[in-house]
Amino acid sequence: MNKLARLLVLTLIGATAKARPGIGIVQDSKGNVFFTDLKQVWKISPDEKMSVAVSNVHSHELSVDAADNLYGEHLWGEGGGWRHRVWRLNPNGAVTDVIAPHDGFQSEYGFVRDQVGNSYRAERGQNTVIRKRSPSG
């Protein structure tokens, strides 16, 4: 196990999952590792320094595109229902919304990307359907 993986494992030891845990652990082209603890998104740099990359976001999934933009969702309860938004952290540190806050759970955005930028998402129902979306929409 390399040093970065060991650091991540040690960081997560003792964490107890309550409800659906974060599944987002990604690495950009510079070797930075990002992971979620459901309160914020953390960054571990190649020199093993840990810092908060995006604060105050309840994110379950993360992804990184070819330009090293980091994507995640923020999910929260409000008024007896759920709201969400999809955010992007660019390499310069600016966080912007890709999908503005709105009611319900995130269902229109795929975090999984292939090498040419197509995104994929699963639609759950009686039968699961996998949707593919090209970079042009």
N, CA and C atoms as an extended XYZ file, in Angstrom:
411
Properties=species:S:1:pos:R:3:atomname:S:1:resname:S:1:resid:I:1 pbc="F F F"
N         0.866       -1.173        0.000 N   MET     1
C         0.000        0.000        0.000 CA  MET     1
C         0.908        1.231        0.000 C   MET     1
N         0.676        2.167       -0.932 N   ASN     2
C         1.526        3.354       -0.988 CA  ASN     2
C         1.214        4.314        0.159 C   ASN     2
N         2.076        5.324        0.327 N   LYS     3
C         1.936        6.258        1.458 CA  LYS     3
C         0.615        7.005        1.427 C   LYS     3
N         0.174        7.413        0.238 N   LEU     4
C        -1.066        8.167        0.139 CA  LEU     4
C        -2.269        7.301        0.513 C   LEU     4
N        -2.289        6.074        0.061 N   ALA     5
C        -3.381        5.168        0.408 CA  ALA     5
C        -3.392        4.886        1.907 C   ALA     5
N        -2.202        4.696        2.499 N   ARG     6
C        -2.110        4.477        3.946 CA  ARG     6
C        -2.658        5.665        4.717 C   ARG     6
N        -2.319        6.882        4.264 N   LEU     7
C        -2.802        8.084        4.923 CA  LEU     7
C        -4.326        8.162        4.857 C   LEU     7
N        -4.890        7.840        3.703 N   LEU     8
C        -6.335        7.875        3.561 CA  LEU     8
C        -6.995        6.846        4.475 C   LEU     8
N        -6.453        5.645        4.528 N   VAL     9
C        -7.013        4.608        5.404 CA  VAL     9
C        -6.935        5.051        6.863 C   VAL     9
N        -5.795        5.586        7.276 N   LEU    10
C        -5.652        6.042        8.660 CA  LEU    10
C        -6.601        7.179        8.966 C   LEU    10
N        -6.835        8.046        8.000 N   THR    11
C        -7.754        9.162        8.198 CA  THR    11
C        -9.174        8.665        8.416 C   THR    11
N        -9.542        7.604        7.715 N   LEU    12
C       -10.917        7.119        7.768 CA  LEU    12
C       -11.167        6.101        8.877 C   LEU    12
N       -10.103        5.585        9.516 N   ILE    13
C       -10.289        4.612       10.599 CA  ILE    13
C       -11.096        5.253       11.717 C   ILE    13
N       -12.050        4.532       12.202 N   GLY    14
C       -12.869        5.040       13.291 CA  GLY    14
C       -14.110        5.772       12.812 C   GLY    14
N       -14.191        6.077       11.536 N   ALA    15
C       -15.390        6.750       11.020 CA  ALA    15
C       -16.526        5.739       10.965 C   ALA    15
N       -17.666        6.114       11.468 N   THR    16
C       -18.823        5.241       11.468 CA  THR    16
C       -19.829        5.754       10.467 C   THR    16
N       -20.302        4.880        9.599 N   ALA    17
C       -21.280        5.285        8.595 CA  ALA    17
C       -22.670        5.259        9.197 C   ALA    17
N       -23.356        6.381        9.108 N   LYS    18
C       -24.751        6.469        9.514 CA  LYS    18
C       -25.507        6.882        8.266 C   LYS    18
N       -26.455        6.086        7.837 N   ALA    19
C       -27.178        6.301        6.586 CA  ALA    19
C       -26.243        5.970        5.424 C   ALA    19
N       -26.534        6.532        4.271 N   ARG    20
C       -25.752        6.229        3.071 CA  ARG    20
C       -24.420        6.975        3.115 C   ARG    20
N       -23.302        6.254        3.104 N   PRO    21
C       -22.005        6.923        3.214 CA  PRO    21
C       -21.576        7.559        1.899 C   PRO    21
N       -20.584        8.435        1.997 N   GLY    22
C       -19.973        8.997        0.806 CA  GLY    22
C       -19.202        7.921        0.068 C   GLY    22
N       -19.282        7.927       -1.243 N   ILE    23
C       -18.553        6.950       -2.043 CA  ILE    23
C       -17.529        7.635       -2.924 C   ILE    23
N       -17.380        8.938       -2.727 N   GLY    24
C       -16.509        9.701       -3.593 CA  GLY    24
C       -15.079        9.745       -3.110 C   GLY    24
N       -14.208        9.067       -3.816 N   ILE    25
C       -12.768        9.188       -3.626 CA  ILE    25
C       -12.193        9.246       -5.033 C   ILE    25
N       -11.599       10.399       -5.381 N   VAL    26
C       -11.081       10.587       -6.735 CA  VAL    26
C        -9.697       11.210       -6.677 C   VAL    26
N        -8.971       11.108       -7.782 N   GLN    27
C        -7.636       11.692       -7.877 CA  GLN    27
C        -7.545       12.495       -9.161 C   GLN    27
N        -6.959       13.694       -9.090 N   ASP    28
C        -6.788       14.504      -10.295 CA  ASP    28
C        -5.434       14.200      -10.945 C   ASP    28
N        -5.151       14.853      -12.058 N   SER    29
C        -3.924       14.562      -12.810 CA  SER    29
C        -2.662       15.027      -12.086 C   SER    29
N        -2.799       15.866      -11.079 N   LYS    30
C        -1.644       16.361      -10.318 CA  LYS    30
C        -1.336       15.482       -9.107 C   LYS    30
N        -2.168       14.465       -8.896 N   GLY    31
C        -1.943       13.555       -7.776 CA  GLY    31
C        -2.688       13.921       -6.511 C   GLY    31
N        -3.523       14.962       -6.545 N   ASN    32
C        -4.343       15.308       -5.386 CA  ASN    32
C        -5.471       14.296       -5.251 C   ASN    32
N        -5.724       13.839       -4.045 N   VAL    33
C        -6.818       12.911       -3.764 CA  VAL    33
C        -7.904       13.696       -3.026 C   VAL    33
N        -9.160       13.532       -3.465 N   PHE    34
C       -10.305       14.193       -2.842 CA  PHE    34
C       -11.240       13.125       -2.316 C   PHE    34
N       -11.795       13.351       -1.114 N   PHE    35
C       -12.795       12.429       -0.576 CA  PHE    35
C       -13.789       13.211        0.266 C   PHE    35
N       -14.965       12.636        0.455 N   THR    36
C       -16.034       13.287        1.202 CA  THR    36
C       -16.252       12.596        2.539 C   THR    36
N       -16.595       13.406        3.541 N   ASP    37
C       -17.005       12.853        4.828 CA  ASP    37
C       -18.464       13.212        5.125 C   ASP    37
N       -19.195       13.636        4.095 N   LEU    38
C       -20.601       14.020        4.128 CA  LEU    38
C       -20.832       15.375        4.795 C   LEU    38
N       -19.777       16.048        5.217 N   LYS    39
C       -19.894       17.405        5.754 CA  LYS    39
C       -19.084       18.380        4.906 C   LYS    39
N       -18.059       17.863        4.262 N   GLN    40
C       -17.170       18.658        3.431 CA  GLN    40
C       -16.367       17.704        2.554 C   GLN    40
N       -15.627       18.273        1.624 N   VAL    41
C       -14.761       17.478        0.762 CA  VAL    41
C       -13.322       17.819        1.129 C   VAL    41
N       -12.545       16.785        1.367 N   TRP    42
C       -11.149       16.934        1.773 CA  TRP    42
C       -10.215       16.724        0.589 C   TRP    42
N        -9.050       17.331        0.679 N   LYS    43
C        -7.999       17.179       -0.324 CA  LYS    43
C        -6.738       16.697        0.372 C   LYS    43
N        -6.113       15.667       -0.185 N   ILE    44
C        -4.794       15.224        0.264 CA  ILE    44
C        -3.853       15.475       -0.902 C   ILE    44
N        -2.897       16.368       -0.701 N   SER    45
C        -1.954       16.727       -1.757 CA  SER    45
C        -0.886       15.644       -1.896 C   SER    45
N        -0.149       15.655       -3.006 N   PRO    46
C         0.902       14.644       -3.182 CA  PRO    46
C         1.951       14.647       -2.063 C   PRO    46
N         2.127       15.793       -1.375 N   ASP    47
C         3.064       15.819       -0.240 CA  ASP    47
C         2.382       15.426        1.073 C   ASP    47
N         1.161       14.852        0.953 N   GLU    48
C         0.379       14.273        2.045 CA  GLU    48
C        -0.179       15.299        3.026 C   GLU    48
N        -0.310       16.552        2.611 N   LYS    49
C        -0.963       17.559        3.440 CA  LYS    49
C        -2.457       17.491        3.190 C   LYS    49
N        -3.228       17.526        4.262 N   MET    50
C        -4.667       17.412        4.164 CA  MET    50
C        -5.312       18.760        4.451 C   MET    50
N        -6.307       19.126        3.628 N   SER    51
C        -7.023       20.386        3.817 CA  SER    51
C        -8.450       20.222        3.310 C   SER    51
N        -9.329       21.134        3.713 N   VAL    52
C       -10.704       21.124        3.217 CA  VAL    52
C       -10.710       21.779        1.835 C   VAL    52
N       -11.216       21.061        0.837 N   ALA    53
C       -11.288       21.585       -0.530 CA  ALA    53
C       -12.602       22.326       -0.759 C   ALA    53
N       -13.711       21.755       -0.261 N   VAL    54
C       -15.036       22.369       -0.387 CA  VAL    54
C       -15.740       22.172        0.949 C   VAL    54
N       -16.112       23.269        1.590 N   SER    55
C       -16.746       23.164        2.900 CA  SER    55
C       -18.267       23.201        2.780 C   SER    55
N       -18.910       22.712        3.823 N   ASN    56
C       -20.369       22.773        3.950 CA  ASN    56
C       -21.121       22.153        2.771 C   ASN    56
N       -20.688       20.974        2.343 N   VAL    57
C       -21.414       20.246        1.300 CA  VAL    57
C       -21.627       18.805        1.756 C   VAL    57
N       -22.852       18.359        1.651 N   HIS    58
C       -23.215       16.980        1.966 CA  HIS    58
C       -23.182       16.225        0.637 C   HIS    58
N       -21.995       15.739        0.294 N   SER    59
C       -21.776       15.079       -1.004 CA  SER    59
C       -21.568       13.594       -0.803 C   SER    59
N       -22.245       12.810       -1.629 N   HIS    60
C       -22.039       11.361       -1.622 CA  HIS    60
C       -21.102       10.945       -2.736 C   HIS    60
N       -21.215       11.590       -3.898 N   GLU    61
C       -20.416       11.228       -5.062 CA  GLU    61
C       -19.525       12.388       -5.469 C   GLU    61
N       -18.358       12.035       -6.007 N   LEU    62
C       -17.424       13.009       -6.553 CA  LEU    62
C       -16.929       12.511       -7.904 C   LEU    62
N       -16.506       13.446       -8.742 N   SER    63
C       -15.830       13.072       -9.984 CA  SER    63
C       -14.882       14.187      -10.374 C   SER    63
N       -13.905       13.841      -11.196 N   VAL    64
C       -12.936       14.801      -11.721 CA  VAL    64
C       -12.940       14.650      -13.230 C   VAL    64
N       -12.972       15.783      -13.966 N   ASP    65
C       -12.922       15.705      -15.423 CA  ASP    65
C       -11.482       15.848      -15.923 C   ASP    65
N       -11.297       15.815      -17.227 N   ALA    66
C        -9.968       15.864      -17.829 CA  ALA    66
C        -9.248       17.184      -17.560 C   ALA    66
N        -9.990       18.244      -17.245 N   ALA    67
C        -9.392       19.550      -16.940 CA  ALA    67
C        -9.174       19.747      -15.438 C   ALA    67
N        -9.304       18.674      -14.654 N   ASP    68
C        -9.125       18.693      -13.197 CA  ASP    68
C       -10.180       19.502      -12.451 C   ASP    68
N       -11.363       19.684      -13.032 N   ASN    69
C       -12.495       20.237      -12.293 CA  ASN    69
C       -13.065       19.123      -11.423 C   ASN    69
N       -13.336       19.431      -10.166 N   LEU    70
C       -13.929       18.474       -9.236 CA  LEU    70
C       -15.422       18.756       -9.150 C   LEU    70
N       -16.252       17.716       -9.236 N   TYR    71
C       -17.710       17.850       -9.184 CA  TYR    71
C       -18.261       17.057       -8.012 C   TYR    71
N       -19.339       17.575       -7.427 N   GLY    72
C       -20.048       16.869       -6.366 CA  GLY    72
C       -21.443       17.437       -6.218 C   GLY    72
N       -22.261       16.737       -5.455 N   GLU    73
C       -23.598       17.260       -5.183 CA  GLU    73
C       -23.664       17.706       -3.738 C   GLU    73
N       -24.615       18.555       -3.451 N   HIS    74
C       -24.905       18.940       -2.071 CA  HIS    74
C       -26.378       18.621       -1.856 C   HIS    74
N       -26.664       17.781       -0.882 N   LEU    75
C       -28.018       17.333       -0.586 CA  LEU    75
C       -28.372       17.777        0.825 C   LEU    75
N       -29.575       18.349        0.983 N   TRP    76
C       -30.012       18.779        2.311 CA  TRP    76
C       -31.524       18.709        2.422 C   TRP    76
N       -31.997       18.570        3.659 N   GLY    77
C       -33.419       18.569        3.936 CA  GLY    77
C       -33.901       19.982        4.219 C   GLY    77
N       -35.097       20.279        3.705 N   GLU    78
C       -35.656       21.612        3.912 CA  GLU    78
C       -37.166       21.554        3.765 C   GLU    78
N       -37.895       22.108        4.740 N   GLY    79
C       -39.348       22.188        4.647 CA  GLY    79
C       -40.042       20.845        4.540 C   GLY    79
N       -39.471       19.815        5.126 N   GLY    80
C       -40.071       18.486        5.080 CA  GLY    80
C       -39.733       17.698        3.826 C   GLY    80
N       -38.900       18.237        2.956 N   GLY    81
C       -38.490       17.536        1.735 CA  GLY    81
C       -36.983       17.650        1.538 C   GLY    81
N       -36.534       17.243        0.364 N   TRP    82
C       -35.110       17.259        0.045 CA  TRP    82
C       -34.828       18.258       -1.063 C   TRP    82
N       -33.644       18.849       -1.008 N   ARG    83
C       -33.163       19.753       -2.057 CA  ARG    83
C       -31.733       19.335       -2.412 C   ARG    83
N       -31.318       19.697       -3.601 N   HIS    84
C       -29.942       19.405       -3.988 CA  HIS    84
C       -29.454       20.404       -5.032 C   HIS    84
N       -28.145       20.415       -5.198 N   ARG    85
C       -27.486       21.155       -6.265 CA  ARG    85
C       -26.230       20.382       -6.644 C   ARG    85
N       -25.710       20.635       -7.828 N   VAL    86
C       -24.446       20.045       -8.253 CA  VAL    86
C       -23.448       21.198       -8.368 C   VAL    86
N       -22.290       21.041       -7.758 N   TRP    87
C       -21.268       22.083       -7.742 CA  TRP    87
C       -20.009       21.616       -8.470 C   TRP    87
N       -19.178       22.615       -8.830 N   ARG    88
C       -17.883       22.338       -9.468 CA  ARG    88
C       -16.824       23.194       -8.780 C   ARG    88
N       -15.698       22.559       -8.443 N   LEU    89
C       -14.526       23.261       -7.931 CA  LEU    89
C       -13.503       23.280       -9.053 C   LEU    89
N       -13.167       24.482       -9.572 N   ASN    90
C       -12.182       24.513      -10.652 CA  ASN    90
C       -10.770       24.486      -10.068 C   ASN    90
N        -9.763       24.219      -10.880 N   PRO    91
C        -8.392       24.109      -10.370 CA  PRO    91
C        -7.883       25.380       -9.679 C   PRO    91
N        -8.497       26.519       -9.955 N   ASN    92
C        -8.093       27.765       -9.291 CA  ASN    92
C        -8.765       27.961       -7.937 C   ASN    92
N        -9.680       27.064       -7.556 N   GLY    93
C       -10.310       27.122       -6.244 CA  GLY    93
C       -11.694       27.730       -6.197 C   GLY    93
N       -12.252       28.137       -7.337 N   ALA    94
C       -13.600       28.721       -7.353 CA  ALA    94
C       -14.658       27.621       -7.396 C   ALA    94
N       -15.670       27.754       -6.544 N   VAL    95
C       -16.793       26.807       -6.530 CA  VAL    95
C       -17.998       27.500       -7.169 C   VAL    95
N       -18.573       26.854       -8.183 N   THR    96
C       -19.759       27.369       -8.864 CA  THR    96
C       -20.782       26.246       -8.992 C   THR    96
N       -22.041       26.612       -9.193 N   ASP    97
C       -23.088       25.609       -9.381 CA  ASP    97
C       -23.183       25.209      -10.848 C   ASP    97
N       -23.219       23.904      -11.082 N   VAL    98
C       -23.471       23.344      -12.410 CA  VAL    98
C       -24.976       23.189      -12.588 C   VAL    98
N       -25.632       22.761      -11.526 N   ILE    99
C       -27.088       22.672      -11.475 CA  ILE    99
C       -27.515       23.449      -10.234 C   ILE    99
N       -28.349       24.457      -10.433 N   ALA   100
C       -28.800       25.323       -9.338 CA  ALA   100
C       -29.623       24.524       -8.330 C   ALA   100
N       -29.699       25.007       -7.093 N   PRO   101
C       -30.498       24.320       -6.072 CA  PRO   101
C       -31.954       24.148       -6.512 C   PRO   101
N       -32.477       22.933       -6.299 N   HIS   102
C       -33.889       22.677       -6.565 CA  HIS   102
C       -34.376       21.475       -5.773 C   HIS   102
N       -35.695       21.300       -5.750 N   ASP   103
C       -36.328       20.258       -4.942 CA  ASP   103
C       -36.005       18.868       -5.467 C   ASP   103
N       -36.032       17.925       -4.543 N   GLY   104
C       -35.880       16.516       -4.880 CA  GLY   104
C       -34.444       16.037       -4.775 C   GLY   104
N       -34.255       14.775       -5.170 N   PHE   105
C       -32.932       14.161       -5.188 CA  PHE   105
C       -32.299       14.368       -6.557 C   PHE   105
N       -31.004       14.336       -6.601 N   GLN   106
C       -30.256       14.477       -7.839 CA  GLN   106
C       -30.528       13.270       -8.726 C   GLN   106
N       -31.030       13.512       -9.920 N   SER   107
C       -31.291       12.398      -10.837 CA  SER   107
C       -30.914       12.729      -12.270 C   SER   107
N       -30.562       13.972      -12.548 N   GLU   108
C       -30.338       14.378      -13.925 CA  GLU   108
C       -28.865       14.509      -14.303 C   GLU   108
N       -27.969       14.196      -13.385 N   TYR   109
C       -26.550       14.421      -13.622 CA  TYR   109
C       -25.779       13.141      -13.358 C   TYR   109
N       -24.873       12.780      -14.257 N   GLY   110
C       -24.038       11.596      -14.081 CA  GLY   110
C       -22.631       11.972      -13.672 C   GLY   110
N       -22.157       11.449      -12.562 N   PHE   111
C       -20.816       11.760      -12.094 CA  PHE   111
C       -19.743       10.888      -12.743 C   PHE   111
N       -20.136        9.735      -13.271 N   VAL   112
C       -19.171        8.831      -13.888 CA  VAL   112
C       -18.913        9.301      -15.316 C   VAL   112
N       -17.637        9.440      -15.670 N   ARG   113
C       -17.244        9.930      -16.989 CA  ARG   113
C       -16.289        8.935      -17.648 C   ARG   113
N       -16.366        8.880      -18.978 N   ASP   114
C       -15.371        8.106      -19.703 CA  ASP   114
C       -14.293        9.054      -20.235 C   ASP   114
N       -13.344        8.516      -21.008 N   GLN   115
C       -12.190        9.303      -21.450 CA  GLN   115
C       -12.539       10.417      -22.425 C   GLN   115
N       -13.683       10.335      -23.095 N   VAL   116
C       -14.061       11.381      -24.049 CA  VAL   116
C       -15.105       12.333      -23.477 C   VAL   116
N       -15.450       12.170      -22.195 N   GLY   117
C       -16.339       13.117      -21.538 CA  GLY   117
C       -17.799       12.732      -21.481 C   GLY   117
N       -18.178       11.558      -21.994 N   ASN   118
C       -19.562       11.102      -21.833 CA  ASN   118
C       -19.818       10.842      -20.359 C   ASN   118
N       -21.012       11.191      -19.888 N   SER   119
C       -21.369       10.906      -18.499 CA  SER   119
C       -22.406        9.790      -18.467 C   SER   119
N       -22.421        9.072      -17.358 N   TYR   120
C       -23.323        7.935      -17.193 CA  TYR   120
C       -24.014        8.055      -15.846 C   TYR   120
N       -25.293        7.655      -15.816 N   ARG   121
C       -26.029        7.616      -14.558 CA  ARG   121
C       -27.039        6.482      -14.629 C   ARG   121
N       -27.399        5.992      -13.466 N   ALA   122
C       -28.395        4.927      -13.366 CA  ALA   122
C       -29.720        5.537      -12.940 C   ALA   122
N       -30.772        5.201      -13.653 N   GLU   123
C       -32.135        5.575      -13.252 CA  GLU   123
C       -32.748        4.356      -12.602 C   GLU   123
N       -33.134        4.524      -11.356 N   ARG   124
C       -33.697        3.393      -10.631 CA  ARG   124
C       -35.213        3.418      -10.726 C   ARG   124
N       -35.772        2.273      -10.765 N   GLY   125
C       -37.207        2.101      -10.822 CA  GLY   125
C       -37.478        0.620      -10.791 C   GLY   125
N       -38.539        0.201      -11.456 N   GLN   126
C       -38.815       -1.228      -11.528 CA  GLN   126
C       -37.663       -1.933      -12.236 C   GLN   126
N       -37.127       -1.295      -13.258 N   ASN   127
C       -35.932       -1.769      -13.942 CA  ASN   127
C       -34.909       -0.639      -13.918 C   ASN   127
N       -33.651       -0.985      -13.685 N   THR   128
C       -32.600        0.028      -13.713 CA  THR   128
C       -32.192        0.286      -15.155 C   THR   128
N       -32.126        1.559      -15.517 N   VAL   129
C       -31.727        1.960      -16.857 CA  VAL   129
C       -30.463        2.797      -16.743 C   VAL   129
N       -29.467        2.503      -17.572 N   ILE   130
C       -28.243        3.286      -17.599 CA  ILE   130
C       -28.369        4.321      -18.712 C   ILE   130
N       -28.181        5.586      -18.365 N   ARG   131
C       -28.275        6.690      -19.319 CA  ARG   131
C       -26.863        7.197      -19.619 C   ARG   131
N       -26.616        7.478      -20.895 N   LYS   132
C       -25.349        8.032      -21.355 CA  LYS   132
C       -25.642        9.411      -21.940 C   LYS   132
N       -24.800       10.394      -21.571 N   ARG   133
C       -24.960       11.754      -22.091 CA  ARG   133
C       -23.620       12.238      -22.640 C   ARG   133
N       -23.635       12.690      -23.879 N   SER   134
C       -22.396       13.172      -24.493 CA  SER   134
C       -22.057       14.556      -23.942 C   SER   134
N       -20.826       15.023      -24.102 N   PRO   135
C       -20.448       16.353      -23.620 CA  PRO   135
C       -21.317       17.465      -24.228 C   PRO   135
N       -21.854       17.247      -25.420 N   SER   136
C       -22.697       18.271      -26.056 CA  SER   136
C       -24.149       18.185      -25.616 C   SER   136
N       -24.466       17.227      -24.764 N   GLY   137
C       -25.824       17.129      -24.249 CA  GLY   137
C       -26.645       16.068      -24.907 C   GLY   137
